[in-house]
């Protein structure tokens, strides 16, 4: 059994046991069969979660495969605050993200808890501080300019596809420091197939026997090939004569010496985490931003003026509003190691809990006129703490949040300095579930002129 095979065999979604957590111990929720609840949450979350909120109120429980694990969703900002401020020794985010284990790996920052998480975050933080972000800006701007210069004015295209290609290129160069075109050509399709995991594959990860068949086998095989390229890059970089001068994240991590140094397996898991977490999420936010600007001529004119004048604050507000109106990730999950009380609700050890990003971003008492695209709400002080949570919160807030916003602003600036953005006639778009993320169903088609 290879390392990849073992990882898929060992990791299972959302720990917890349905027999241990009786229904009477948890807030109310649907009594549907386990399979139906799992499919509804994973595949039809944009309909299912609001419907459960409407029926059961601000706190409700759903159960997911393979063990009938309890997932308690909270929807109010004061509840989110309690969860984000909870003791990380009790509120385990790593176990809450267990569904990502087969791809990210057991050493992933997203999968670790306690001292392991503190160590990994400490090692990664210097690569994402303010000085590092300023150093990455020129690379992001150059790659964005090269991408935008290839667009054909007047011809409709799927902005999601182009943003995915661009953000992948940024991550491969900034995180991996890969510049060899041959290796880039091998990495791109492997990463794209890793990201494009269907909900059926996600649900099937808890059943190892499926890995011999169809899409589950294809996922394992693709992961094995990606690992081969990754480990080859790590080995070559360790021996690179210019390692001390390189500024990419991989080279920074390889320069860590002594007991804090990372093994090849740890490096692989952290790099894949940064690659996947920082690629599709930012691309999707950018695609929705372009789609919404195409729908709103007045906002588009203001955004183009901001790009021309260097007003990054408004461009960042556009990006944040797209993340609010079109959440890429549906929830933030913690696994309880001990009984706790959140928002007056007593919860047993073993439950998985978390704020619903979908509901938090859509509540009228959190965001005035929540269905409207209004970037200025982020400039006017309207957005209260814990009502906008695309990056989570507390000590587990996404380490790449600053990088994502920096990259998004840089890309919008390059696009809007060159082009006006409109929508093809009759075009509208809606979210669809791609893996754990939601993306524009029709690719957020636009026309640039």
C-alpha positions in Angstrom: 0.0 0.0 0.0 1.5 3.4 -1.0 1.4 6.5 1.2 -1.5 7.9 -1.0 -3.5 4.7 -0.7 -3.0 4.6 3.1 -4.1 8.2 3.4 -7.4 7.5 1.5 -7.9 4.4 3.5 -7.4 6.0 7.0 -9.1 9.3 6.6 -12.9 9.5 7.1 -15.3 12.5 7.1 -16.5 14.2 10.2 -15.7 12.1 13.3 -18.6 11.2 15.6 -20.9 8.4 16.3 -24.7 8.5 15.8 -25.3 6.0 18.6 -23.2 8.0 21.1 -25.0 11.3 20.2 -28.7 10.6 20.7 -31.1 13.0 19.1 -32.4 14.2 22.4 -28.9 15.5 23.3 -28.8 17.8 20.2 -30.8 20.6 18.7 -33.7 19.6 16.4 -33.2 18.7 12.7 -34.5 16.7 9.9 -35.3 13.0 10.5 -34.6 12.0 6.9 -32.5 8.9 6.1 -28.8 9.5 6.6 -28.1 9.2 2.8 -30.6 11.9 2.0 -29.3 14.3 4.6 -25.7 13.8 3.4 -26.6 14.3 -0.3 -28.7 17.4 0.6 -25.9 19.0 2.6 -23.1 18.2 0.2 -24.9 18.5 -3.1 -27.9 20.8 -2.6 -26.6 23.0 0.3 -27.9 26.2 -1.2 -31.5 25.0 -0.9 -31.2 22.6 2.0 -29.5 24.8 4.6 -31.8 27.8 4.2 -34.8 25.5 4.3 -33.6 23.9 7.6 -32.9 27.4 9.0 -36.4 28.4 8.1 -38.0 25.3 9.7 -35.8 24.8 12.8 -34.5 28.2 13.6 -31.1 29.6 14.4 -29.6 26.3 15.6 -30.2 22.9 13.9 -28.7 19.5 13.5 -28.0 17.4 10.4 -26.3 14.1 10.2 -23.8 13.0 7.5 -22.3 9.7 6.2 -20.6 7.4 6.8 -21.2 7.2 10.6 -24.2 9.4 11.0 -22.0 12.1 12.5 -23.9 15.0 14.1 -23.3 18.5 12.6 -24.9 21.3 14.5 -25.1 24.6 12.6 -25.3 28.0 14.2 -26.4 31.1 12.3 -26.1 34.1 14.6 -22.9 36.3 15.0 -22.8 36.0 18.8 -22.8 32.2 18.4 -20.0 32.4 15.8 -18.0 34.6 18.2 -18.3 32.0 21.0 -17.2 29.2 18.6 -14.2 31.2 17.2 -13.1 32.2 20.7 -13.5 28.7 22.1 -10.5 26.9 23.6 -8.7 25.3 20.7 -8.0 22.2 22.9 -11.8 21.7 23.1 -12.9 23.1 19.7 -10.8 21.0 17.3 -10.8 22.4 13.8 -8.6 19.7 12.4 -11.0 16.9 13.3 -13.8 19.2 11.9 -12.0 19.3 8.6 -11.5 15.5 8.4 -13.4 15.2 5.1 -10.4 16.9 3.5 -7.9 14.4 4.8 -7.5 12.1 1.8 -6.3 15.0 -0.4 -4.6 17.4 2.1 -2.9 14.7 4.1 -2.6 14.2 7.9 0.1 16.9 8.3 -2.1 19.6 6.7 -2.5 22.8 8.7 -6.3 22.4 8.2 -6.2 18.9 9.7 -4.0 19.5 12.7 -4.9 20.5 16.2 -3.2 21.5 19.5 0.6 21.7 19.5 0.9 20.3 16.0 -1.2 23.1 14.6 0.7 25.8 16.6 4.0 24.5 15.2 2.8 24.4 11.6 1.2 27.8 11.8 4.3 29.3 13.3 6.4 27.9 10.5 4.0 29.1 7.8 3.2 32.6 9.1 6.4 34.3 7.9 5.5 33.4 4.3 2.2 35.3 4.6 3.1 38.4 6.7 2.9 41.9 5.3 6.5 42.0 4.1 6.1 38.7 2.2 2.8 39.8 0.7 4.5 43.0 -0.7 7.2 40.8 -2.2 4.6 38.7 -4.0 2.7 41.6 -5.5 4.9 42.1 -8.5 4.7 38.4 -9.4 0.9 38.5 -9.1 0.6 41.7 -11.1 2.9 40.4 -13.9 1.0 37.1 -14.2 -2.3 38.9 -14.2 -1.2 41.2 -16.9 0.0 38.3 -19.1 -3.4 36.5 -18.6 -5.5 39.6 -19.3 -3.5 40.5 -22.4 -4.5 37.2 -24.0 -8.2 37.9 -23.8 -10.2 38.6 -27.0 -12.4 41.7 -26.8 -16.1 41.2 -27.8 -16.1 37.4 -27.4 -18.0 35.9 -24.5 -16.0 33.6 -22.2 -16.1 31.8 -18.9 -14.3 34.0 -16.4 -14.1 31.2 -13.9 -12.0 29.2 -16.2 -9.6 32.0 -16.8 -9.4 32.9 -13.1 -8.8 29.3 -12.2 -5.9 29.2 -14.7 -4.5 32.5 -13.4 -4.7 31.7 -9.6 -3.2 28.3 -10.2 -0.3 29.9 -12.0 0.2 32.3 -9.1 0.1 29.6 -6.5 2.5 27.4 -8.5 5.0 30.2 -8.7 4.6 31.9 -5.3 4.1 28.8 -3.2 6.1 26.2 -5.1 8.5 28.5 -6.9 8.1 26.4 -10.0 9.3 28.1 -13.2 10.2 25.1 -15.3 7.6 24.9 -18.0 7.8 21.1 -18.2 7.0 20.7 -14.6 4.3 23.3 -14.7 2.7 21.5 -17.6 2.7 18.2 -15.5 1.3 19.9 -12.4 -1.6 21.9 -13.9 -3.8 19.0 -15.0 -3.0 17.0 -11.9 -4.1 20.0 -9.7 -7.2 20.7 -11.8 -8.3 17.1 -11.4 -7.6 17.2 -7.7 -9.8 20.3 -7.3 -12.6 19.0 -9.5 -13.8 16.3 -7.1 -17.5 15.5 -7.3 -19.8 15.4 -4.2 -20.2 11.7 -4.8 -16.5 11.1 -4.4 -16.5 13.1 -1.2 -19.4 11.1 0.3 -17.6 7.9 -0.8 -14.3 8.6 1.0 -15.7 7.0 4.2 -16.0 3.6 2.4 -12.5 2.4 1.5 -13.7 -0.4 -0.7 -15.0 2.1 -3.3 -11.4 3.2 -4.0 -11.1 0.2 -6.4 -13.9 1.6 -8.7 -14.7 4.4 -11.1 -14.3 8.0 -9.9 -12.9 7.0 -6.5 -10.1 5.0 -8.1 -9.4 7.8 -10.5 -9.1 10.2 -7.6 -6.6 8.0 -5.8 -4.6 7.4 -9.0 -4.4 11.2 -9.7 -3.3 11.9 -6.2 -0.5 9.4 -6.5 0.7 11.1 -9.7 0.5 14.5 -8.0 2.5 13.2 -5.1 5.2 11.9 -7.4 5.7 15.3 -9.0 5.5 17.1 -5.6 8.2 14.9 -4.0 10.4 15.3 -7.0 10.2 19.1 -6.7 10.9 18.9 -2.9 14.0 16.7 -3.5 15.4 19.0 -6.2 14.7 22.1 -4.2 16.6 20.8 -1.2 19.7 20.5 -3.3 19.2 23.8 -5.2 22.4 26.0 -5.0 20.3 29.2 -4.8 17.9 28.0 -2.0 19.0 30.8 0.3 18.0 33.5 -2.2 14.6 32.1 -3.2 11.5 33.8 -1.8 8.8 31.2 -2.6 7.0 29.4 0.3 8.6 26.0 -0.4 12.1 27.5 -0.2 11.3 29.4 2.9 10.1 26.2 4.6 13.2 24.2 3.5 15.5 26.8 5.1 14.0 25.9 8.6 16.6 24.0 10.4 16.8 21.8 13.6 13.9 20.2 15.3 11.4 22.6 13.6 12.4 21.4 10.1 9.7 19.7 8.1 9.9 16.2 6.6 9.1 15.6 3.0 5.7 14.3 3.9 5.0 17.3 6.1 6.1 19.6 3.3 3.9 17.8 0.8 0.8 18.1 3.0 1.3 21.8 3.8 2.1 22.7 0.1 -1.0 20.8 -1.2 -3.1 22.6 1.4 -1.9 26.0 0.3 -2.3 25.0 -3.3 -5.8 23.9 -3.1 -7.1 26.3 -0.4 -5.6 29.3 -2.1 -6.4 28.4 -5.7 -10.1 27.7 -6.4 -11.5 29.9 -3.6 -9.8 33.1 -4.9 -10.6 32.2 -8.5 -14.3 31.8 -7.6 -14.4 35.1 -5.7 -12.8 36.8 -8.7 -15.2 35.3 -11.2 -18.2 36.3 -9.1 -16.7 39.8 -8.8 -16.4 40.2 -12.6 -19.9 38.8 -13.1 -21.4 41.3 -10.6 -19.6 44.2 -12.1 -20.9 43.2 -15.5 -24.4 43.3 -14.1 -24.0 46.8 -12.5 -22.8 49.6 -14.8 -22.6 52.2 -12.1 -20.4 50.0 -9.8 -18.4 48.9 -12.8 -17.6 52.6 -13.6 -16.6 53.3 -10.0 -14.4 50.1 -9.9 -12.7 51.1 -13.2 -12.0 54.6 -11.8 -10.6 53.0 -8.6 -8.3 50.8 -10.7 -7.1 53.8 -12.6 -6.5 55.9 -9.5 -5.0 53.2 -7.3 -8.0 53.1 -4.9 -7.4 49.5 -3.7 -9.9 49.9 -0.9 -12.9 49.9 -3.3 -11.5 47.0 -5.3 -11.1 45.0 -2.1 -14.7 45.9 -1.1 -15.9 44.5 -4.5 -14.0 41.3 -3.7 -15.3 41.0 -0.2 -18.9 41.7 -1.3 -18.7 38.9 -3.9 -17.5 36.6 -1.1 -20.4 37.7 1.0 -23.1 37.3 -1.6 -21.7 34.1 -3.1 -20.0 32.1 -0.3 -17.4 29.7 -1.7 -17.3 27.6 1.5 -20.6 26.8 3.2 -19.6 26.5 6.9 -16.8 26.5 9.5 -16.6 23.3 11.5 -15.2 22.4 14.9 -15.2 19.0 16.6 -16.0 19.1 20.3 -13.5 17.2 22.6 -15.6 18.0 25.7 -19.2 19.1 26.5 -19.7 22.8 26.0 -22.5 25.4 25.9 -22.8 27.7 22.9 -25.5 30.3 22.7 -27.3 28.7 25.6 -27.3 25.3 23.9 -25.7 22.4 25.7 -23.6 20.3 23.4 -22.0 16.9 24.1 -18.5 15.8 23.4 -18.2 14.2 19.9 -20.5 16.7 18.2 -19.4 18.7 15.2 -20.5 22.3 15.3 -19.9 25.5 13.4 -21.3 28.8 12.0 -23.1 28.5 8.7 -21.5 30.9 6.3 -24.4 30.6 3.9 -26.9 31.9 6.5 -24.6 34.4 8.2 -24.0 36.2 5.0 -27.6 36.2 4.0 -29.3 37.3 7.2 -31.1 40.7 6.9 -30.2 41.5 10.5 -26.5 41.0 9.6 -26.4 42.8 6.3 -28.9 45.4 5.1 -30.6 44.4 1.8 -28.6 41.1 1.8 -29.5 40.1 -1.7 -28.1 43.3 -3.2 -24.5 43.6 -4.4 -23.3 46.6 -2.4 -19.5 46.8 -2.0 -19.8 50.1 -0.2 -21.1 48.3 2.9 -17.5 47.3 3.5 -16.4 51.0 3.4 -19.3 52.4 5.4 -18.7 50.4 8.6 -21.9 48.4 8.1 -20.3 45.0 8.3 -20.1 43.9 12.0 -17.6 41.5 13.4 -18.6 37.8 12.9 -21.2 38.5 10.2 -18.7 38.2 7.3 -16.7 35.0 7.9 -15.4 33.5 4.6 -12.0 33.0 6.2 -13.3 31.6 9.5 -12.2 33.3 12.7 -10.2 33.1 15.9 -6.8 31.3 16.1 -7.9 29.2 13.1 -8.6 32.1 10.8 -7.3 31.2 7.3 -3.6 31.9 7.2 -3.9 32.9 3.5 -6.6 35.5 3.9 -4.3 38.5 3.4 -2.7 36.8 0.3 -6.2 36.1 -1.2 -7.3 39.7 -0.9 -4.0 41.0 -2.2 -4.1 38.7 -5.2 -7.8 39.5 -5.9 -7.2 43.3 -5.8 -4.2 42.9 -8.1 -6.1 40.9 -10.6 -9.2 43.2 -10.6 -6.8 46.2 -11.1 -5.2 44.6 -14.2 -8.6 43.7 -15.7 -10.3 47.0 -15.1 -7.3 49.1 -16.2 -7.6 47.4 -19.7 -11.2 46.6 -20.2 -14.8 47.4 -19.5 -16.7 44.3 -18.4 -20.2 43.4 -19.5 -22.4 40.3 -19.6 -23.5 38.5 -22.7 -27.2 39.1 -23.5 -29.6 37.2 -21.3 -26.8 35.7 -19.1 -27.3 35.1 -15.4 -25.6 32.7 -13.1 -26.2 30.6 -9.9 -24.0 28.6 -7.6 -23.4 24.9 -8.0 -21.5 22.6 -5.7 -18.1 21.5 -7.1 -16.4 19.7 -4.2 -16.6 21.3 -0.8 -16.8 24.7 -2.6 -19.5 26.4 -4.6 -18.8 27.9 -8.0 -20.8 29.8 -10.7 -22.9 27.1 -12.4 -22.2 28.6 -15.9 -18.7 29.8 -15.3 -19.6 33.5 -14.8 -19.5 34.3 -18.5 -18.5 37.8 -19.4 -17.5 40.0 -22.4 -14.6 42.5 -22.2 -14.5 45.5 -24.5 
